[in-house]
Amino acid sequence: MSELVASVGLEATEPTATNGKFDPLADLLQRIETRTAKVAVIGQGYVGLPVAMRAAELGFTTVGYEIDERRCQSLGDGVSY
């Protein structure tokens, strides 16, 4: 499990569990609380765009993915739908 966690960049500087082992859930909760978690939202439609915007407003580093080229162009032009 720790190899998977390290491969996606979730490295704890110190153990977050009382038994001295890395606890991915505790680490994630800490990152959410301290706003250091990174948020990715797939699809920037009527649900995804507001979710991504709210996460960014709350201070999270946020990335929105969209495969519809017209929607990407519209958003890039500052035009919402």
N, C-alpha and C positions, 0 to 999 in steps of 0.2 A: 504494500500500500504506500509506503513512504516514497518508493521510486516513482509511482504515478503522481503523487502530490508534488514531488520535486520537478517532474517533467512539465507540469503546467504552471510552475512558478510559485507554488504555495509553500514557501520555506519559512518556518518559524525560527526566530532568533533564539528562542528558548522554549522548552517544553510547555505545553499549555494544559497538560493533564497532571493530576497529582501523582500518578505512577511514574512520571519521568519520561513517558513516551509522547510523541507528537500526536495531537488530537485534531484531525482536520476540521471537525465540526466546531470545536471550541475556537480554533483559529479563524474560521470563516465568520463566526458570530462576533469575534473581536474586531475583525476587519470591517464588518458592517457597522458596528457601533462607533468605530473611529473614522469611518468614511474613507478607509483606504482600500476597500474592496473595489474591483473593477467590474463594471456592468456591461454586458453585451446584449443588445436587443435585436432579435432577428425579425426583419420585416418592419417597415416604417409606414404602415397604414394607419387606419383610424385608432388602433389600439397601441401599436408599437411606438409611433412617434410621440404621443403624450407620455408614455411610460419612460422612454429615453429622455425626454425633456425634463420630466420630474426628477429622475435619478440625477441628471446633471445639475438641476437646481439645488438638490440636496447636498451637492459637493462630491458626488462619486465621479470618478473618471469613467466616461460612458462612450461606447461605440455603438452606432446603429448600422445594421447591415440591410441592404435592399438590393434585389436583383432586377427590379423593373427600371430600365434605363430612363423612361419618361419621368417616373417618380423621382429618381435621383437628380435629373436635370431640373425638375421643378423645385425640389428642395434646395439645390445648389443656387438657383436663381432667387431664393428667398420667398417662393410662392408655396403656400400650403394648400391643401385640398379639403 
